[in-house]
């Protein structure tokens, strides 16, 4: 028998033994007496152990065939002159735990170098890339406890909540870099590029709060039995989220937006190619910049029309304006019409009793006028009506708030141009993204987030929502290989 054949026989001896044992069990009376469900369970357990032994056997074979090298140097450049065989390290895999044995190259006062680790692209931590991938898939879906349970069901490997969180954080390490190098499919020049942005709070652990929020939280009076009134507001950190989409324009009129029940309406603009980014560590400007980066990748020649739909947040408007100026891009900013309507309702309750059906007709009239480009006239009319009726400052507060809002946001209420050009005028995409990316995962009862954990889950949820995970994963492993070993994959 050749040396290679002898090494293979030695490495896979346990595999053959377990395989024959499993065949014997399947052919025996015990397996023959089982119902299919019990048979399924036991065959799965035995099969998983067989796969673990197969994996272990391949690692053992590599260890047997590993040849000592004379030119092994560490990252600092110093050559390791000594070598010792059979240095083992545990590796938790999707089949179970195995041991990787390899030659350790040593030098006094310097860390060991393991060439086989580089060849196998082993992670720095105990858990394999396969387990990390499962964590990157399951942790964004539900709680860390549920993710750990799902991994155990799929693999038989028990992982703890903290381990799943750490694996998810490692899995998300390269999302930003991946997105920066992403090459989207080209879109026709007549399609509009639309950016939307919004924010939503996430309940954080105290160390994850921004300084101002932490100071406010510390100033609140503590109640031993329960949270103080309003204390939850002092426990949140704002996460920013942005979306980029291609829009197929569809011109409309104000009558298509504010129409009586049953009236015919023109079809709304269609959106496609939605891409999301989110962060709880980066500020609004940085998240807006990431959205501009995606838009730039879609329209490198700056040949398409760019618009930004926002909810009226001044910081977001300033960030979009500054980013557009820095990049030399013309971007039309529009405020979500739904938010404008909400301010009209604030004014309506100055003039109508709660529940009065005439309030709806009044709001519809103001909304139609605003869509027709008469926001300034609407603001003036609201103030004039409140004055005519002699309302006190407290009584007219809703009316004044609405009028001031319309005056302040006038540059971003050009709905006649938007409708004629076929642009969307509502931020439904980003509102839905806030619910899906943030609320559905981060508002789990009792959840309090670390900064690193929240950022990782945000990145991974956005990545999955964009449909980019399958492309990202090999790219991520390539980047990690370069980080850990300084080698190209």
C-alpha angles and dihedrals in degrees: 000000000000121000092250092052091047091051091050092049090052095046096048099037092108091047092056092045093051092044092054090046091052092049090050091051092049091051094045135092096257094061091039091059096053127102113239094258094054090043089052092052096047094043088052093052093047092044092051091052090049090052090049090053091048090052091046090048092055090050090049091050090053089050092051092049097043110119123209115251128207100205103059114140132176128236090273090057099249115137116236106227099184129065131193125186129220100035102160133200128182121244123191108212136176087265096049137276120325135174124240111209118193146148115280115213110209144188128176113273094004132099119259121261120217113195093189090059088060093047091050092041089227116190122245091242128061097256122087127238088252091060090044090054091052090050090049089054101041103035095062090053100058145335121329088247091055090046091052090049091049091051090050091050092050099043111012088238115130115223129176129231093254092049092052091050092050092047091050091050091052090047092055096048095104103035095106093048091047092052091048090057096039116125111207123203112268118255129206115273092240090064114096121234110227128193121192128181139183142154138228132184124247122201106243138191110257094258090055097058123105112253096255093049092046090052092050091048092050091053093057118101112250122228115203098215099043145350118295116252109281093006093127089068088063092055100058132095118198117246116203122215131185134185133201121198140167114239128207101210122235116182116225141171131228088261089063090058102038105035134146118255113284095017117136115254133192117250113267124240114280123231128205140165095045114192125184136197128180139175139177093190100048121071127238093270093054094049091047088050090054089053091050088051091056091046089050090053089053094047109024092160092054090231099134133076113262123205133174122209114200137166095241098270104155094213091055092047091050091048093051091046093049094045092049091050093048091052096040093239128142109229123177111216119210128182116229106263091218089064090051090052090053090058090050088055089052087057092045093062088058090063104030137048115250109276095018106147090212088070091071092054091048092051091047090054093051091045093052091050091050090050087052091057098260100118093129091053090049091051092049092047092051092052092045093052093049090050093046092054091048098235118178119241090261094048094049096043094110092048093049092046091054094045093049091048092052092049094046095047097040094116089060099046100079094135095152090065092042094051095043090049092049097244127150115254100193132070098226092136096058093039089055091045091053090055095044102037099035116013099043092054107024100043094064106140113270096006117146116179136217113223094243094045094049092048092049094050092046090053093046095046090051091046092052091044090053091052091236101118097099091053093042098053101067088039089054093049090050090053092047092052089055092048097047101036105016090236135123113245 
